[in-house]
C-alpha cells in the first residue's frame, strides 16, 4: 500500500467547478539568521460536492493526477469560515 500525503491549509479561492485553491504554511529555520520564517505554497484541490467556501480550513489527501496541476482531493473540512 502506498503512502498518501496529507496537507492542511486554508481555502483562498474557488478556482472553478469542483476545484478550490488552498495555501499551506510551513515554518522553517532560516539557514543564516537562525530565525523561524514562514514559507507558503498553493495547491489545487478537487472538491467533488462543492462543499467548501473561502476561508475554510481543510485537509486534502494526495491522489492520482486529476489534471495538469491538480493531484489532491478533499478529505475533511476542519473548520468553517468565520
N, C-alpha and C positions, 0 to 999 in steps of 0.2 A: 504494500500500500504506500502511496506517495504522500509526502508531507505537503499540506496546503498552507501557504502563508495567510495570516490574518492581519489586517490592518484596521486601525481605528482612526477615524477622522471626522471633521465637520463638513457638512454639505455647504458648498459655496454657490453653486449654480445648478439649475436644471438644464442639462446640456442637450435636450431633445427628447424625443419619445423614448421612454423606458431607460433613460440614461441620466445619471447625476455625476457631478464633478465634486470630489472631496479633496480637502487639503489635510495632509498628515504632517504633524510637527514632531520632530525628534530633537533631543538635546545632546550635544556633543561637546567635548573638551577641545578648546582651541589649541592647536599644536604649539604655538609660540607664546601666547599670553596666558595659557592655563586658566581660562575663564570659560564657564559653561555658556554656549551660544545656541540659538535655535536654528534649526535647518527645516525647510519646508519642501514638500513635494506634492504635486497634484496627481490624482488618479481618476480615471473614468470608471464608474461602477454601474453594472446592469441592475435595474430596478424593474422587475417583471410586472409588478402590480401598481406602479406609480404611487407608492405609499409614503415616500419621504418628501419633506419640504426643506427649503433653505433654512439653515440654522440647526438642523437635527444632527445629533452625534450618532454615528453608525459604525457597525463592524462589517467589514467586507472580507470575503474569502476568495482565494485565488481559484481560477477555473481555466478551462481551455480558452484560447483567444476567440472572442466573440466578434471582434472587428480588428482593424489595424492597430488601434490604441487601447481597446477595452479588453482586459483579462481578469477582471474581478466581478463578483456578483454579490448582491446584498445578502447578509446573513441575518443580522438583527438591528433594530433601532435601539440604541442605548438610552437616549433621552431626546425629548421633543424640543422644538424651538421655543424659546421663552417669549 
